[in-house]
Amino acid sequence: KRSQTLGFTLTEIKELLALKVTPNQPCIDVVHQIDAKAREVKAKIAHLQAIHRTLHKMKASCEGHCAVSECPILESLDSEHPS
């Protein structure tokens, strides 16, 4: 459960548990798994921060006083290119 809480998938947990089969081997493979997960988490954080910035810009583009048909937020959501 702790591994799942840290974001490991069931497949990744299975891979980590498989490493325990040979308990006397160096644990470098475990370290590599942790490094890979840390990089994945960092990438997700960067992606979420980019989404947050875009949402903030969208909100700043409209104060909520225009007609829905003229709302720049809806127009930006409808466009193919990110703001």
Secondary structure, 3 states (H helix, E strand, C coil): CHHHHCCCCHHHHHHHHHHCCCCCCCCHHHHHHHHHHHHHHHHHHHHHHHHHHHHHHHHHCCCCCCCHHHCHHHHHHHCCCCC
